[in-house]
Amino acid sequence: MWLKGKFFLSGEIVEACVEFDTQIRNIRNNCKPDLETPNDTIVVPGAVDMHVHVRGMELAYKEDVTSATKEATYGGLTLIVDMPNTSPYVRDKKTIKEKLSEFEYYSRCNYGIYSGVPNEGENVEDMPIAGYKIFPEDLWKKETENILKNSRKLKILHPEVPLYLFRGTRLSWMELASLYMVSGGKRVHITHATTIDTIAISKKMGFTVDMTPHHMIVDGERDCLSKVNPPIRDITERNKLIQGIHEVDALVSDHAPHAKWEKNMPYEVCPPGIAGLSFTVPFVFSLSFKGIISLGRAVQLVSTNPSKILGIKYGEIANEYPANFTVIKRENWRYHTVFSKTTYTPMDGYPLDARVYMTIVRGKVAFLDGEPLPVKGANVFDKNS
């Protein structure tokens, strides 16, 4: 297939034609296209979200693979990587196989999964996973120490020490302290940083680090809808955190859906988590269109850098790279979810200047101008897929 349009290539927007099947085969100036993008769109490397809670399995009532990946393509994502804290918890060979099987049958975009820290005696290092997720309660475990020292795979840290008892005690120093508990680990990535200090210290320690849009823009933790772990900080910290858009390696959604009845429970007992899988990409390109960051920086945050952190050949428009593209359109609109089972988020109504026009996954159109299409995704961490 030949696609013609305005592409972001080598740091600039150029009129070009790209030939591809599942991989990019040729790039040149002119062609007779099979598909042409509108003049007010830009084709960028396929976007990646390396921190998503798809739920599924026994928690499919909150979100399932089909609803999540349809929402992902609506948000311009060509690859999502799923966290292990579902039910059953994904941390052994049996549950890893079950979760991958669920994705294989139902995913509308490319995917990967993390394992939790395995139990004693369980080894999943040779499974086709993206890496390991280390939660605060894992930091004391001998198995975590072993993974940090010996695993060649990526380790994602939820940066809080396991000392909190109530919402008001989840203070920023706990986030900073946790960084020193993984000091010396190989391939450590710090996720959803909530303070500028977390970003600075993570970088100083040689870690990569990401943050979420909601920790920057949601106006405090006011109710169950905005309740999230780690918590949204006060306005002073949030204003400082906005500077982090120039410092972090990646931007992620930390999409964490719950059923409406769960979020309607009293604040003290309702589950934490903000859904926003389709928000990140339009948000970051809106920042670019407003002149806050460059287009190249936007591409780094959601395509190039997440791919490098994950250690995969992805996130660039170049010969022999996978044919995954996100097509961005300049348009003023207000955010809302469409295909997710979560219909309310704290970002509802947020004004954006960029919208996803098309998402191409493995050389096939997975989303086009409001409509998802039944494309089959693949596990990018499986050498045989």
C-alpha positions in Angstrom: 0.0 0.0 0.0 1.1 3.6 -0.7 0.1 6.3 1.7 0.5 9.9 0.7 0.4 12.9 3.0 2.4 15.2 5.2 4.8 13.1 7.2 7.1 14.0 10.2 10.4 12.8 8.8 13.9 13.5 10.1 12.6 16.3 12.3 10.5 18.2 9.8 7.1 18.0 8.0 7.5 16.9 4.4 5.1 15.9 1.6 5.9 12.2 1.0 4.7 8.8 0.0 5.3 5.7 2.1 5.0 2.2 0.8 4.3 -0.5 3.4 2.7 -3.9 4.1 3.3 -4.8 7.8 6.7 -3.0 7.5 7.7 0.2 5.8 9.3 -0.7 2.4 9.9 2.5 0.7 9.8 6.3 1.2 9.8 8.7 -1.7 8.5 12.1 -2.9 5.8 11.0 -5.3 3.5 8.1 -6.0 0.1 7.0 -7.1 -1.4 6.5 -3.6 -3.8 3.9 -2.4 -4.7 6.2 0.5 -4.2 9.9 0.9 -4.5 11.9 4.1 -6.3 15.3 4.3 -4.2 18.4 3.9 -4.7 19.5 7.5 -3.2 16.3 9.0 0.3 15.2 9.9 1.4 11.5 9.9 3.7 10.7 12.8 5.2 7.5 14.0 2.7 5.2 15.7 2.1 6.3 19.3 2.9 4.1 22.3 1.5 4.0 25.8 3.7 2.0 28.1 1.5 2.2 31.2 -2.1 0.9 30.8 -4.4 -1.1 33.1 -6.6 -2.9 30.6 -8.2 -5.0 33.4 -9.8 -7.9 31.5 -10.0 -11.5 32.8 -12.1 -11.5 36.0 -12.1 -7.7 36.0 -13.6 -7.4 32.5 -16.6 -5.7 33.9 -14.4 -2.6 34.4 -12.7 -2.8 30.9 -11.9 -5.6 28.5 -9.3 -6.0 25.8 -11.7 -5.1 23.0 -13.1 -1.9 24.6 -9.6 -0.8 25.7 -7.9 -1.3 22.4 -10.7 0.3 20.5 -10.4 3.3 22.8 -6.6 3.2 22.2 -6.9 3.5 18.5 -9.4 6.3 18.9 -6.7 8.0 20.9 -4.0 7.4 18.2 -2.3 4.6 20.0 -0.8 1.7 18.0 0.8 -0.1 21.0 -0.3 -0.4 24.6 1.6 -2.2 27.4 -0.6 -3.7 30.1 0.0 -3.8 33.9 -0.2 -7.1 35.8 -2.4 -6.1 38.8 -5.7 -7.6 37.5 -7.5 -10.7 38.8 -5.9 -13.2 38.7 -2.6 -11.3 39.3 -0.3 -11.8 36.3 3.0 -13.0 37.8 3.5 -16.6 36.8 3.7 -18.6 33.5 0.1 -19.7 33.7 -1.4 -16.2 34.1 1.0 -14.7 31.6 -0.2 -17.2 29.0 -3.8 -16.6 29.8 -3.4 -12.8 29.6 -1.5 -13.0 26.3 -4.1 -15.3 24.9 -6.8 -12.8 25.7 -4.9 -10.1 23.9 -4.2 -12.4 20.9 -7.9 -13.0 20.3 -9.3 -9.6 21.0 -6.7 -6.8 20.7 -7.3 -4.1 18.0 -3.8 -2.7 18.3 -0.3 -4.0 19.1 0.3 -4.9 22.7 2.6 -6.1 25.4 2.3 -7.1 29.0 4.3 -6.7 32.2 4.6 -9.4 34.8 4.4 -8.7 38.4 7.3 -9.7 40.7 7.1 -13.5 40.6 6.6 -15.5 43.7 9.6 -17.4 45.1 10.7 -20.2 42.8 8.8 -18.9 39.8 10.9 -17.8 36.8 9.3 -15.9 33.9 12.4 -14.3 32.4 12.1 -16.2 29.1 8.4 -15.4 28.6 7.5 -12.9 25.9 6.8 -10.0 28.3 7.8 -6.4 28.2 9.3 -6.5 31.7 8.3 -6.4 35.4 6.1 -4.0 37.4 7.4 -3.2 40.9 4.7 -2.0 43.2 5.4 -0.4 46.7 4.6 -3.7 48.4 7.2 -5.5 46.3 10.1 -3.3 47.5 10.9 -5.5 50.5 10.9 -8.8 48.6 14.1 -10.8 47.9 12.6 -11.6 44.5 12.5 -7.9 43.6 16.2 -7.6 44.6 17.0 -10.5 42.3 15.1 -9.0 39.4 16.8 -5.7 39.8 20.2 -7.2 39.8 19.9 -10.0 37.3 17.0 -9.5 34.9 17.8 -8.1 31.4 14.2 -6.9 31.0 12.7 -3.5 31.9 11.6 -2.8 35.4 8.8 -0.3 36.0 8.6 1.2 39.5 5.5 2.7 41.0 7.4 5.2 43.2 6.0 5.1 46.7 7.3 3.4 49.8 4.8 0.9 51.4 4.3 2.9 54.6 1.1 4.8 53.8 -2.0 4.2 55.8 -4.5 6.9 54.7 -4.9 9.1 51.7 -3.4 12.1 53.5 -0.2 10.3 54.4 0.8 9.5 50.8 3.3 12.3 50.8 5.8 13.3 48.1 8.9 12.2 50.2 7.6 8.7 50.0 7.8 8.9 46.2 11.4 10.2 46.4 12.5 7.6 49.0 11.4 4.7 46.8 13.9 5.7 44.2 16.8 4.8 46.5 15.3 1.4 47.1 15.9 0.4 43.5 19.3 2.2 43.2 21.8 0.2 41.2 19.1 -1.8 39.4 19.4 -2.5 35.7 17.0 -0.9 33.2 14.8 0.8 35.8 12.0 3.1 34.7 10.1 5.4 37.0 6.4 5.8 36.1 3.8 8.5 36.8 6.1 11.0 38.6 4.0 13.5 40.5 6.7 16.0 41.4 9.5 17.8 39.5 11.9 16.5 42.2 11.1 12.9 41.3 11.9 13.6 37.7 15.2 15.4 38.5 16.4 12.7 41.0 15.4 9.9 38.7 17.4 11.4 35.8 20.4 12.0 38.1 20.3 8.3 39.2 20.3 7.1 35.6 16.7 6.1 35.4 14.2 6.9 32.7 11.0 8.5 33.9 7.5 9.4 32.7 4.5 11.3 33.9 0.8 11.5 33.2 -1.4 14.4 31.9 -3.8 14.1 34.9 -1.1 14.7 37.4 -0.4 18.0 35.7 -3.9 19.3 34.9 -6.6 17.8 37.1 -7.5 20.3 39.8 -6.6 18.3 42.9 -8.1 15.1 44.3 -11.7 16.3 45.1 -13.8 13.2 44.7 -13.7 9.5 43.7 -13.5 10.5 40.0 -10.1 12.2 40.7 -8.9 9.7 43.3 -5.7 8.1 42.0 -2.4 6.5 43.2 0.0 8.2 43.5 -2.2 11.1 44.5 -2.5 14.4 42.6 -0.4 17.0 44.4 -1.3 20.5 45.4 -1.4 23.4 42.9 2.2 24.4 43.8 3.6 21.0 42.9 1.4 20.7 39.8 2.6 24.0 38.5 6.2 22.8 39.0 5.4 19.5 37.4 4.3 21.2 34.2 7.9 22.1 33.6 8.6 18.4 33.5 7.1 18.2 30.0 10.6 19.4 28.9 12.4 16.9 31.1 10.6 13.5 31.2 11.3 10.7 28.8 7.7 9.8 28.1 4.1 10.7 28.7 1.7 7.9 29.7 -2.0 7.6 30.5 -1.9 5.2 33.5 -5.4 4.3 32.2 -7.1 2.7 35.3 -10.8 2.2 34.6 -13.4 1.2 37.1 -17.2 0.6 36.9 -19.5 3.5 37.5 -20.9 1.9 40.6 -17.4 1.6 42.1 -16.6 5.2 41.5 -20.0 6.1 43.1 -19.0 4.6 46.4 -18.0 6.8 49.4 -14.6 8.5 48.9 -12.9 6.5 51.7 -13.6 3.2 50.0 -13.9 3.8 46.3 -11.0 2.4 44.2 -8.3 4.8 43.0 -7.7 5.2 39.3 -8.3 7.7 36.4 -9.3 6.5 32.9 -7.9 8.5 30.0 -6.4 6.1 27.5 -7.4 8.3 24.5 -6.4 11.6 26.1 -2.6 11.5 26.1 -1.9 11.8 22.3 -4.3 14.6 21.5 -3.1 16.4 24.6 0.6 16.3 23.8 0.0 17.4 20.2 -2.3 20.1 21.4 0.7 21.4 23.4 2.7 21.3 20.2 0.1 23.2 18.2 0.0 25.8 20.9 3.7 26.3 20.7 4.5 25.0 24.2 6.6 22.2 22.9 7.9 21.4 19.4 6.4 18.8 17.2 9.6 16.8 17.5 9.3 16.8 21.3 5.7 15.6 21.1 6.8 12.7 18.9 9.6 11.9 21.4 7.2 11.8 24.3 4.6 9.4 22.8 6.5 7.5 20.1 10.3 7.5 19.9 11.3 7.5 23.6 8.7 4.9 24.8 10.0 2.6 22.1 13.6 3.1 23.1 12.8 2.5 26.8 10.9 -0.7 25.9 13.8 -1.8 23.8 11.8 -2.4 20.6 12.2 -1.4 17.0 9.3 1.0 16.8 8.4 4.7 16.9 10.1 5.9 13.7 9.0 6.3 10.1 11.9 4.6 8.3 12.6 1.6 6.0 12.2 -1.8 7.6 10.4 -0.4 10.7 6.9 -1.7 11.5 4.1 0.1 9.6 2.4 1.9 12.5 1.2 5.4 12.0 -0.8 8.0 14.0 -2.4 10.7 11.8 -3.1 13.9 13.7 -5.6 16.6 12.6 -5.7 20.2 13.8 -9.2 20.6 15.3 -10.7 22.3 18.3 -12.8 20.0 20.4 -13.5 18.9 23.9 -12.4 15.5 25.2 -14.6 12.6 26.0 -14.2 8.8 25.9 -16.1 6.8 23.2 -15.3 3.1 23.3 -14.1 2.6 26.8 -16.4 1.1 29.4 -15.5 4.1 31.5 -17.7 7.0 30.4 -16.7 9.6 33.0 -13.2 11.1 33.6 -11.9 14.2 35.3 -10.7 15.4 31.8 -14.2 15.4 30.3 -14.7 18.6 28.4 -11.0 19.6 28.4 -10.3 21.8 25.4 -7.9 20.3 22.8 -6.4 21.5 19.6 -5.4 18.1 18.1 -7.6 15.2 17.2 -6.7 11.7 15.9 -7.9 11.3 12.3 -6.5 7.9 11.6 -4.6 5.1 13.3 -2.7 2.5 11.3 -1.6 -0.7 13.0 0.6 -3.3 11.2 -0.1 -1.7 7.9 -3.9 -1.7 8.3 -6.3 1.1 9.2 -7.5 0.5 12.7 -9.3 3.8 13.2 -10.6 6.3 10.6 -12.4 9.5 11.3 -14.4 8.3 14.2 -14.8 4.7 13.3 -12.8 1.8 14.7 -12.0 -1.1 12.3 -11.4 -4.8 13.2 -7.6 -5.0 12.9 -5.7 -7.7 14.8 -2.8 -6.5 16.9 0.4 -8.5 17.8 2.6 -8.9 20.8 5.7 -6.8 19.9 7.7 -8.6 22.5 7.2 -12.1 21.0 9.9 -12.7 18.4 7.6 -15.2 16.7 4.7 -12.9 16.1 
